[in-house]
Amino acid sequence: MNQNRGTAELIIDGELTAVEPAGSRRIDGTPALVLLASLIVSLLAASAAPTPLYALYEQSWHFSPTTTTIVFGVYALAVLASLLTFGRLSDYTGRRPVLLAALAVQVASLLIFASADGVAELLAARVVQGIATGAAIGAIGAAMLDIDRDRGALANALSPGLGTGSGALLSALFVQFLPAPTHLIYLALIGVIGAQAAGVALLRETVTPTPVTPAAFVPEVRLPRSARGPVLAAAPVLFAVWALAGLYAALGPALVGALTGSASIVLGGGSLSLLTATAVTSVYLFRNTPARTVMLAGVVALVAGVAITMIALGTGSAPLFFVGTAVSGIGFGSGFQGGIRTVVPQAAPDERAGVLSLLFVISYLGMGVPAVAAGFGATHGLGLLGSARDYGAALIVLAALSLAGLHRTRRALR
């Protein structure tokens, strides 16, 4: 018994775990799992909230699609840097302190968004938001697995898509139908996160705090020999599906506007919401399907969906664009889930955190870097639709490389 902290240490499934006394009135079990999943939803909703607003920012501050994608890209890189730097911190300090600090930083980013009057503030808000999100996601994911490994893993897979899709849609509705379009959605999110922070303060701590050493901030990225083949197979599709998500998050509303001629914010934000809705659905439906089968289905759906979308961009068909988006969403959800499940089991238990970090590096680089390239191409010669078509062709090539990798490693993955 740790008398100073009021916690007990028990061996659970072979691991030393901090357990707070029952009389401490802490949130535990299913309510805690729901609260933690809702944190991912709200954090990713906040990250998607600016998407429907980019057109308004462009009109007010007169910047190009290149600037839009840079604003988006710095967020992805900030998430990656934060995840790698602070991802293990909660193993030392406990989950609650990291989550409370991350939520406070997230509120600060939303205040910057709400008061922004230029590109510099927008960039600053995205960097601060990325730092908060990256730090929180690592702690939330670990906390959910602490509570229930099976349900926690499923919640980890479902929550990001729910957050991204709902954030884009709610932001679009706020902008379309409520006053102060560049302020109100951020203030509403601050209220939600404030209420969640009160719940986090009551969560049962699942980690016995230990002194923080410099090792806590050293990124743990590993590629063990047993996982090399699967990583080579999965890396192209992980990069491709997150590059697809990055394109929709940065330029989706602009593409919809170009195809439909409509200035509707809801219609523009609907492309990202549709992509994530079908992604979440595929994750849930394929949760018990063999990993290699899921990844193959994801690659096929990605190729088919992007091909349909490219035809839609070439013919100017908005309905076909949304069909392609829905099919691409299946590829996004299945490709990401299949990639993770294909690789992680090939690593030893003490290597999995490092392997996951490597996969997140691949995913977030895919989310940020190609989107900036697409924005540059849209501004310098290719135009918005031409840049998106070339982007789609590159995604199909990456998916084909993944199929070749899966064929080479099929024996190891059986």
PEPE-V794565 format. One record per pair of residues at least 6 apart in sequence whose ideal C-beta (glycine too) atoms are under 7 Angstrom apart, sorted by the first residue. I is the first residue (numbers start at 1). J is the second residue. D is the distance in whole Angstrom. If there is no record, write none. Layout:
i:I j:J d:D
i:I j:J d:D
This chain:
i:1 j:8 d:5
i:2 j:9 d:7
i:2 j:208 d:7
i:6 j:20 d:7
i:6 j:21 d:6
i:6 j:24 d:7
i:7 j:18 d:5
i:7 j:19 d:6
i:7 j:20 d:5
i:7 j:205 d:7
i:7 j:208 d:6
i:8 j:19 d:5
i:9 j:16 d:6
i:9 j:18 d:6
i:9 j:208 d:6
i:10 j:17 d:6
i:10 j:19 d:5
i:16 j:208 d:7
i:17 j:206 d:6
i:18 j:205 d:6
i:18 j:206 d:6
i:18 j:207 d:5
i:18 j:208 d:4
i:20 j:26 d:5
i:20 j:204 d:5
i:20 j:205 d:6
i:26 j:202 d:6
i:26 j:203 d:6
i:26 j:204 d:4
i:27 j:35 d:6
i:27 j:199 d:6
i:27 j:202 d:5
i:27 j:203 d:5
i:27 j:204 d:6
i:28 j:204 d:4
i:29 j:147 d:7
i:32 j:147 d:6
i:32 j:203 d:6
i:32 j:204 d:7
i:33 j:144 d:6
i:33 j:147 d:5
i:33 j:148 d:6
i:33 j:151 d:6
i:33 j:152 d:7
i:33 j:155 d:6
i:35 j:196 d:7
i:35 j:199 d:5
i:35 j:203 d:7
i:36 j:140 d:5
i:36 j:143 d:5
i:36 j:144 d:5
i:37 j:144 d:7
i:37 j:155 d:4
i:37 j:159 d:5
i:38 j:196 d:6
i:39 j:136 d:7
i:39 j:140 d:5
i:39 j:196 d:6
i:40 j:137 d:7
i:40 j:140 d:6
i:40 j:159 d:4
i:40 j:160 d:6
i:40 j:163 d:6
i:41 j:159 d:5
i:41 j:162 d:5
i:41 j:163 d:4
i:41 j:166 d:7
i:42 j:163 d:7
i:42 j:189 d:7
i:42 j:192 d:5
i:42 j:193 d:6
i:42 j:196 d:6
i:43 j:106 d:6
i:43 j:133 d:5
i:43 j:136 d:6
i:43 j:163 d:6
i:44 j:160 d:5
i:44 j:163 d:3
i:44 j:164 d:5
i:44 j:167 d:6
i:45 j:163 d:5
i:45 j:166 d:5
i:45 j:167 d:3
i:45 j:170 d:7
i:45 j:189 d:7
i:46 j:106 d:6
i:46 j:110 d:6
i:46 j:129 d:7
i:46 j:167 d:6
i:46 j:189 d:5
i:47 j:75 d:7
i:47 j:129 d:6
i:47 j:133 d:6
i:47 j:167 d:7
i:48 j:164 d:5
i:48 j:167 d:3
i:48 j:168 d:4
i:48 j:171 d:7
i:48 j:249 d:7
i:48 j:272 d:7
i:49 j:167 d:5
i:49 j:171 d:4
i:49 j:185 d:5
i:49 j:186 d:7
i:49 j:189 d:7
i:50 j:113 d:7
i:51 j:168 d:5
i:51 j:171 d:7
i:51 j:249 d:5
i:51 j:252 d:7
i:51 j:253 d:6
i:51 j:269 d:6
i:51 j:272 d:6
i:52 j:168 d:6
i:52 j:171 d:5
i:52 j:172 d:4
i:52 j:175 d:5
i:52 j:253 d:6
i:52 j:265 d:5
i:52 j:268 d:6
i:52 j:269 d:4
i:53 j:171 d:7
i:53 j:175 d:6
i:53 j:181 d:7
i:53 j:182 d:6
i:54 j:68 d:5
i:54 j:253 d:6
i:55 j:253 d:6
i:55 j:254 d:7
i:55 j:268 d:7
i:56 j:181 d:6
i:56 j:182 d:6
i:57 j:122 d:7
i:58 j:68 d:7
i:61 j:118 d:6
i:61 j:119 d:6
i:63 j:119 d:6
i:64 j:379 d:5
i:65 j:251 d:6
i:65 j:254 d:6
i:65 j:375 d:5
i:65 j:378 d:4
i:65 j:379 d:5
i:65 j:384 d:6
i:66 j:375 d:4
i:66 j:376 d:5
i:66 j:379 d:5
i:67 j:119 d:6
i:68 j:250 d:6
i:68 j:251 d:7
i:68 j:375 d:6
i:69 j:250 d:5
i:69 j:251 d:7
i:69 j:371 d:5
i:69 j:372 d:5
i:69 j:374 d:6
i:69 j:375 d:3
i:70 j:372 d:6
i:70 j:375 d:7
i:71 j:122 d:5
i:71 j:123 d:6
i:71 j:126 d:6
i:72 j:246 d:7
i:72 j:249 d:6
i:72 j:250 d:4
i:72 j:371 d:6
i:73 j:368 d:4
i:73 j:369 d:7
i:73 j:371 d:6
i:73 j:372 d:4
i:74 j:123 d:6
i:74 j:126 d:5
i:74 j:127 d:6
i:75 j:126 d:4
i:75 j:129 d:6
i:75 j:130 d:5
i:76 j:246 d:7
i:76 j:364 d:5
i:76 j:367 d:4
i:76 j:368 d:3
i:77 j:368 d:5
i:78 j:126 d:7
i:78 j:127 d:5
i:78 j:130 d:3
i:78 j:131 d:5
i:78 j:134 d:7
i:79 j:130 d:4
i:79 j:133 d:5
i:79 j:134 d:4
i:79 j:364 d:6
i:80 j:134 d:7
i:80 j:360 d:7
i:80 j:361 d:6
i:80 j:364 d:4
i:81 j:134 d:7
i:82 j:130 d:6
i:82 j:131 d:4
i:82 j:134 d:3
i:82 j:135 d:5
i:83 j:134 d:4
i:83 j:137 d:6
i:83 j:138 d:6
i:83 j:360 d:6
i:84 j:219 d:4
i:84 j:357 d:6
i:85 j:217 d:5
i:85 j:219 d:7
i:86 j:134 d:7
i:86 j:135 d:4
i:86 j:138 d:7
i:87 j:138 d:4
i:87 j:357 d:7
i:88 j:216 d:6
i:88 j:220 d:7
i:89 j:98 d:5
i:89 j:216 d:5
i:90 j:98 d:4
i:90 j:138 d:7
i:90 j:139 d:4
i:90 j:142 d:6
i:90 j:207 d:7
i:91 j:207 d:6
i:92 j:209 d:7
i:92 j:210 d:5
i:92 j:212 d:5
i:92 j:216 d:5
i:93 j:209 d:6
i:93 j:212 d:6
i:94 j:205 d:5
i:94 j:207 d:5
i:94 j:209 d:5
i:95 j:139 d:5
i:95 j:142 d:7
i:95 j:143 d:4
i:95 j:205 d:6
i:95 j:206 d:6
i:95 j:207 d:6
i:96 j:200 d:6
i:96 j:203 d:6
i:96 j:205 d:6
i:98 j:135 d:6
i:98 j:139 d:4
i:99 j:136 d:6
i:99 j:139 d:5
i:99 j:140 d:7
i:99 j:200 d:5
i:100 j:197 d:6
i:100 j:200 d:6
i:100 j:201 d:7
i:102 j:132 d:5
i:102 j:135 d:4
i:102 j:136 d:4
i:103 j:136 d:7
i:103 j:193 d:6
i:103 j:196 d:7
i:103 j:197 d:5
i:103 j:200 d:7
i:105 j:128 d:6
i:105 j:131 d:6
i:105 j:132 d:4
i:106 j:129 d:7
i:106 j:132 d:4
i:106 j:193 d:6
i:107 j:190 d:5
i:107 j:193 d:6
i:108 j:128 d:6
i:109 j:125 d:5
i:109 j:128 d:4
i:109 j:129 d:4
i:109 j:132 d:6
i:110 j:186 d:4
i:110 j:189 d:6
i:110 j:190 d:5
i:112 j:121 d:6
i:112 j:124 d:6
i:112 j:125 d:4
i:112 j:128 d:6
i:113 j:125 d:5
i:113 j:186 d:5
i:114 j:183 d:5
i:114 j:186 d:4
i:114 j:187 d:6
i:116 j:122 d:5
i:116 j:125 d:6
i:141 j:156 d:5
i:143 j:206 d:6
i:144 j:152 d:3
i:144 j:155 d:5
i:144 j:156 d:6
i:145 j:152 d:4
i:145 j:153 d:7
i:146 j:206 d:4
i:147 j:206 d:7
i:154 j:287 d:6
i:157 j:283 d:5
i:157 j:337 d:6
i:158 j:280 d:6
i:158 j:283 d:6
i:158 j:284 d:6
i:161 j:276 d:4
i:161 j:279 d:5
i:161 j:280 d:4
i:161 j:283 d:7
i:161 j:333 d:7
i:162 j:280 d:6
i:164 j:272 d:7
i:164 j:276 d:5
i:165 j:272 d:7
i:165 j:273 d:4
i:165 j:276 d:3
i:165 j:277 d:5
i:168 j:269 d:4
i:168 j:272 d:4
i:168 j:273 d:5
i:169 j:269 d:6
i:169 j:270 d:7
i:169 j:273 d:4
i:171 j:185 d:5
i:171 j:269 d:6
i:172 j:265 d:5
i:172 j:266 d:4
i:172 j:268 d:7
i:172 j:269 d:3
i:173 j:266 d:6
i:174 j:181 d:7
i:174 j:184 d:6
i:174 j:185 d:4
i:175 j:181 d:4
i:175 j:265 d:5
i:176 j:264 d:7
i:176 j:265 d:5
i:176 j:266 d:5
i:178 j:184 d:6
i:219 j:357 d:6
i:220 j:353 d:6
i:220 j:354 d:4
i:220 j:357 d:6
i:221 j:354 d:6
i:221 j:357 d:5
i:221 j:358 d:5
i:221 j:361 d:6
i:222 j:351 d:5
i:222 j:354 d:3
i:222 j:355 d:6
i:222 j:358 d:7
i:223 j:231 d:6
i:223 j:358 d:6
i:224 j:347 d:5
i:224 j:348 d:7
i:224 j:351 d:5
i:226 j:346 d:5
i:226 j:347 d:6
i:227 j:343 d:6
i:227 j:346 d:4
i:227 j:347 d:5
i:227 j:355 d:6
i:229 j:408 d:7
i:229 j:409 d:4
i:229 j:412 d:5
i:230 j:342 d:5
i:230 j:343 d:5
i:230 j:346 d:5
i:230 j:409 d:6
i:230 j:412 d:7
i:230 j:413 d:6
i:231 j:343 d:6
i:231 j:358 d:7
i:232 j:405 d:5
i:233 j:342 d:7
i:233 j:402 d:6
i:233 j:405 d:3
i:233 j:406 d:5
i:233 j:409 d:5
i:234 j:295 d:7
i:234 j:339 d:4
i:234 j:342 d:5
i:234 j:343 d:5
i:235 j:362 d:5
i:236 j:398 d:4
i:236 j:399 d:7
i:236 j:401 d:4
i:236 j:402 d:4
i:236 j:405 d:7
i:237 j:295 d:7
i:237 j:298 d:6
i:237 j:299 d:6
i:237 j:335 d:5
i:237 j:339 d:6
i:237 j:398 d:7
i:237 j:399 d:6
i:237 j:402 d:4
i:238 j:336 d:6
i:238 j:339 d:5
i:238 j:359 d:6
i:238 j:362 d:5
i:238 j:363 d:5
i:238 j:366 d:7
i:239 j:362 d:5
i:239 j:365 d:7
i:239 j:366 d:4
i:239 j:398 d:6
i:240 j:302 d:6
i:240 j:366 d:7
i:240 j:395 d:5
i:240 j:398 d:4
i:240 j:399 d:5
i:241 j:302 d:6
i:241 j:331 d:6
i:241 j:332 d:5
i:241 j:335 d:4
i:241 j:336 d:5
i:242 j:363 d:4
i:242 j:364 d:7
i:242 j:366 d:4
i:242 j:367 d:4
i:243 j:366 d:4
i:243 j:367 d:7
i:243 j:370 d:4
i:243 j:395 d:6
i:244 j:328 d:6
i:244 j:332 d:6
i:244 j:395 d:6
i:245 j:275 d:7
i:245 j:332 d:6
i:245 j:367 d:6
i:246 j:366 d:7
i:246 j:367 d:4
i:246 j:368 d:6
i:246 j:370 d:6
i:246 j:371 d:4
i:247 j:371 d:6
i:247 j:374 d:6
i:247 j:388 d:7
i:247 j:391 d:6
i:248 j:271 d:6
i:248 j:272 d:5
i:248 j:275 d:5
i:249 j:272 d:6
i:250 j:371 d:4
i:250 j:375 d:7
i:251 j:374 d:6
i:251 j:375 d:7
i:251 j:384 d:7
i:251 j:388 d:7
i:252 j:268 d:7
i:252 j:271 d:4
i:252 j:272 d:5
i:253 j:268 d:3
i:253 j:269 d:6
i:254 j:384 d:6
i:255 j:271 d:7
i:255 j:384 d:7
i:255 j:388 d:6
i:256 j:267 d:6
i:256 j:268 d:5
i:256 j:271 d:5
i:257 j:263 d:7
i:257 j:268 d:6
i:258 j:384 d:6
i:258 j:385 d:6
i:259 j:316 d:6
i:259 j:318 d:4
i:259 j:321 d:6
i:260 j:267 d:6
i:260 j:318 d:5
i:271 j:325 d:5
i:274 j:322 d:6
i:274 j:325 d:5
i:274 j:326 d:6
i:274 j:329 d:6
i:275 j:325 d:5
i:275 j:328 d:6
i:275 j:329 d:4
i:275 j:332 d:6
i:276 j:329 d:7
i:277 j:329 d:7
i:278 j:326 d:5
i:278 j:329 d:3
i:278 j:330 d:5
i:278 j:333 d:7
i:279 j:329 d:4
i:279 j:332 d:4
i:279 j:333 d:3
i:280 j:333 d:6
i:282 j:330 d:5
i:282 j:333 d:4
i:282 j:334 d:5
i:283 j:333 d:4
i:283 j:337 d:5
i:286 j:294 d:5
i:286 j:297 d:7
i:286 j:334 d:6
i:286 j:337 d:7
i:291 j:338 d:6
i:291 j:341 d:4
i:291 j:342 d:5
i:292 j:342 d:6
i:292 j:406 d:7
i:292 j:413 d:5
i:294 j:334 d:5
i:294 j:337 d:6
i:294 j:338 d:4
i:294 j:341 d:7
i:295 j:335 d:6
i:295 j:338 d:3
i:295 j:339 d:6
i:295 j:342 d:5
i:295 j:406 d:7
i:296 j:406 d:7
i:297 j:334 d:5
i:298 j:331 d:5
i:298 j:334 d:3
i:298 j:335 d:3
i:298 j:338 d:5
i:299 j:335 d:6
i:299 j:399 d:5
i:299 j:402 d:5
i:299 j:403 d:6
i:301 j:327 d:6
i:301 j:330 d:4
i:301 j:331 d:4
i:301 j:334 d:6
i:302 j:328 d:6
i:302 j:331 d:3
i:302 j:335 d:6
i:302 j:395 d:7
i:302 j:399 d:5
i:303 j:396 d:5
i:303 j:399 d:5
i:304 j:327 d:5
i:305 j:324 d:5
i:305 j:327 d:3
i:305 j:328 d:3
i:305 j:330 d:7
i:305 j:331 d:5
i:306 j:324 d:7
i:306 j:328 d:6
i:306 j:392 d:5
i:306 j:395 d:5
i:306 j:396 d:6
i:307 j:396 d:7
i:308 j:320 d:6
i:308 j:323 d:6
i:308 j:324 d:3
i:308 j:327 d:6
i:309 j:321 d:6
i:309 j:324 d:3
i:309 j:325 d:6
i:309 j:328 d:6
i:309 j:392 d:6
i:310 j:389 d:5
i:310 j:392 d:4
i:311 j:320 d:6
i:312 j:320 d:4
i:312 j:321 d:4
i:312 j:324 d:5
i:313 j:321 d:7
i:313 j:385 d:5
i:313 j:388 d:6
i:313 j:389 d:5
i:314 j:389 d:7
i:340 j:359 d:6
i:342 j:413 d:6
i:343 j:355 d:6
i:343 j:359 d:6
i:344 j:352 d:6
i:344 j:355 d:6
i:344 j:356 d:6
i:347 j:355 d:5
i:370 j:391 d:7
i:374 j:387 d:5
i:374 j:388 d:7
i:374 j:391 d:5
i:377 j:387 d:4
i:377 j:390 d:7
i:378 j:384 d:5
i:378 j:387 d:4
i:382 j:390 d:6
